[in-house]
Amino acid sequence: MKKIMIPLVLLVVGVASNAQSAKKEPPPPPPQPKNEVVKSEPPKIKVTGSLDDDFYKRNPSVSNFSRQSNVISLKKKDGTTEKYDMSKKEEEKSFTEKYDVSPIPPPKHKSRA
């Protein structure tokens, strides 16, 4: 029995010491951050006051009205939404025939010098 125990103990000690001395490779470095181009949207413009009140009086079916760049968004009381791109002549004509003048002025274009 002693003859079997001594080699068995040596084997266990050898395996345990070898397992502790195994070198682990360090993890790879994290990837470099990507340079992302962030698109910014023009702000939504909402007019309040007498211009806004006049528009809603002339158009009682409209519940909400906003402009983002050249696009006018109308939310109607029945839940539908209409969008008009005022840079397109036919859509601008359709809007003015249906709703008259927009209370929100067109966006100002910055001149590049």
C-alpha positions as a Markdown table, in Angstrom:
| # | Residue | x | y | z |
|---|---|---|---|---|
| 1 | Met | 0.0 | 0.0 | 0.0 |
| 2 | Lys | 2.9 | 2.4 | 0.8 |
| 3 | Lys | 4.4 | 1.7 | -2.6 |
| 4 | Ile | 1.3 | 2.9 | -4.3 |
| 5 | Met | 0.7 | 5.9 | -2.1 |
| 6 | Ile | 4.1 | 7.5 | -2.5 |
| 7 | Pro | 4.0 | 7.7 | -6.4 |
| 8 | Leu | 0.4 | 8.8 | -6.2 |
| 9 | Val | 1.2 | 11.7 | -3.8 |
| 10 | Leu | 4.1 | 12.7 | -6.0 |
| 11 | Leu | 1.9 | 12.6 | -9.1 |
| 12 | Val | -0.8 | 14.8 | -7.4 |
| 13 | Val | 1.9 | 17.3 | -6.1 |
| 14 | Gly | 3.5 | 17.4 | -9.6 |
| 15 | Val | 0.2 | 18.1 | -11.3 |
| 16 | Ala | -0.9 | 20.8 | -8.8 |
| 17 | Ser | 2.5 | 22.6 | -9.1 |
| 18 | Asn | 2.4 | 22.5 | -12.9 |
| 19 | Ala | -1.2 | 23.8 | -13.0 |
| 20 | Gln | -0.2 | 26.8 | -10.9 |
| 21 | Ser | 2.9 | 27.7 | -12.9 |
| 22 | Ala | 1.0 | 27.7 | -16.3 |
| 23 | Lys | 1.3 | 31.2 | -17.8 |
| 24 | Lys | -1.8 | 32.7 | -19.2 |
| 25 | Glu | -1.7 | 35.1 | -22.2 |
| 26 | Pro | -2.9 | 38.6 | -21.4 |
| 27 | Pro | -6.2 | 39.5 | -23.2 |
| 28 | Pro | -5.9 | 41.5 | -26.4 |
| 29 | Pro | -6.1 | 45.3 | -26.2 |
| 30 | Pro | -9.6 | 46.8 | -26.7 |
| 31 | Pro | -10.3 | 48.0 | -30.2 |
| 32 | Gln | -9.8 | 51.6 | -31.1 |
| 33 | Pro | -12.9 | 53.7 | -31.1 |
| 34 | Lys | -14.4 | 54.4 | -34.6 |
| 35 | Asn | -14.7 | 57.9 | -35.9 |
| 36 | Glu | -18.4 | 58.2 | -36.4 |
| 37 | Val | -20.1 | 60.9 | -38.3 |
| 38 | Val | -23.1 | 62.1 | -36.3 |
| 39 | Lys | -25.9 | 63.6 | -38.4 |
| 40 | Ser | -27.7 | 66.4 | -36.7 |
| 41 | Glu | -31.3 | 67.2 | -37.5 |
| 42 | Pro | -32.6 | 70.7 | -37.6 |
| 43 | Pro | -34.7 | 71.6 | -34.6 |
| 44 | Lys | -38.5 | 71.3 | -34.8 |
| 45 | Ile | -40.1 | 74.8 | -34.8 |
| 46 | Lys | -43.4 | 75.4 | -33.1 |
| 47 | Val | -45.0 | 78.9 | -33.2 |
| 48 | Thr | -47.3 | 80.0 | -30.4 |
| 49 | Gly | -49.3 | 83.1 | -30.0 |
| 50 | Ser | -51.7 | 84.9 | -32.4 |
| 51 | Leu | -50.2 | 83.4 | -35.6 |
| 52 | Asp | -50.7 | 79.9 | -34.2 |
| 53 | Asp | -54.2 | 80.7 | -33.0 |
| 54 | Asp | -55.2 | 82.1 | -36.4 |
| 55 | Phe | -53.9 | 79.0 | -38.2 |
| 56 | Tyr | -55.9 | 76.7 | -35.9 |
| 57 | Lys | -59.1 | 78.8 | -36.3 |
| 58 | Arg | -58.7 | 78.7 | -40.1 |
| 59 | Asn | -58.0 | 74.9 | -40.0 |
| 60 | Pro | -60.1 | 73.3 | -37.2 |
| 61 | Ser | -59.2 | 69.8 | -38.4 |
| 62 | Val | -55.5 | 70.3 | -37.4 |
| 63 | Ser | -54.5 | 69.4 | -33.9 |
| 64 | Asn | -50.7 | 69.9 | -34.1 |
| 65 | Phe | -48.4 | 71.8 | -36.5 |
| 66 | Ser | -44.6 | 71.8 | -36.7 |
| 67 | Arg | -41.8 | 72.6 | -39.2 |
| 68 | Gln | -38.4 | 70.8 | -39.4 |
| 69 | Ser | -36.2 | 72.4 | -42.0 |
| 70 | Asn | -38.3 | 72.5 | -45.2 |
| 71 | Val | -40.8 | 69.8 | -44.0 |
| 72 | Ile | -44.1 | 70.9 | -42.5 |
| 73 | Ser | -45.9 | 68.2 | -40.4 |
| 74 | Leu | -49.6 | 68.5 | -39.6 |
| 75 | Lys | -51.3 | 66.1 | -37.2 |
| 76 | Lys | -55.0 | 66.1 | -37.7 |
| 77 | Lys | -57.7 | 65.5 | -35.1 |
| 78 | Asp | -58.6 | 62.2 | -36.8 |
| 79 | Gly | -55.1 | 60.9 | -36.0 |
| 80 | Thr | -53.7 | 61.1 | -39.5 |
| 81 | Thr | -50.4 | 62.9 | -40.3 |
| 82 | Glu | -49.6 | 65.0 | -43.4 |
| 83 | Lys | -46.1 | 66.1 | -44.4 |
| 84 | Tyr | -45.3 | 68.7 | -47.0 |
| 85 | Asp | -41.8 | 69.4 | -48.3 |
| 86 | Met | -41.9 | 73.1 | -48.9 |
| 87 | Ser | -38.8 | 73.0 | -51.1 |
| 88 | Lys | -40.9 | 71.2 | -53.8 |
| 89 | Lys | -43.2 | 73.6 | -55.6 |
| 90 | Glu | -46.1 | 71.2 | -56.1 |
| 91 | Glu | -46.2 | 70.3 | -52.4 |
| 92 | Glu | -45.9 | 74.0 | -51.4 |
| 93 | Lys | -48.8 | 74.8 | -53.7 |
| 94 | Ser | -50.9 | 71.9 | -52.3 |
| 95 | Phe | -50.3 | 73.1 | -48.8 |
| 96 | Thr | -51.2 | 76.7 | -49.5 |
| 97 | Glu | -54.4 | 75.7 | -51.4 |
| 98 | Lys | -55.5 | 73.5 | -48.5 |
| 99 | Tyr | -54.3 | 75.4 | -45.4 |
| 100 | Asp | -53.4 | 78.9 | -46.6 |
| 101 | Val | -50.2 | 80.5 | -45.3 |
| 102 | Ser | -47.9 | 78.7 | -42.8 |
| 103 | Pro | -47.5 | 80.5 | -39.5 |
| 104 | Ile | -44.0 | 79.2 | -39.2 |
| 105 | Pro | -41.5 | 81.1 | -41.4 |
| 106 | Pro | -39.1 | 79.2 | -43.7 |
| 107 | Pro | -35.7 | 78.4 | -42.3 |
| 108 | Lys | -32.9 | 80.9 | -42.7 |
| 109 | His | -30.0 | 79.7 | -44.7 |
| 110 | Lys | -26.6 | 80.6 | -43.4 |
| 111 | Ser | -24.3 | 82.1 | -46.0 |
| 112 | Arg | -20.9 | 80.6 | -46.3 |
| 113 | Ala | -18.1 | 83.2 | -46.6 |
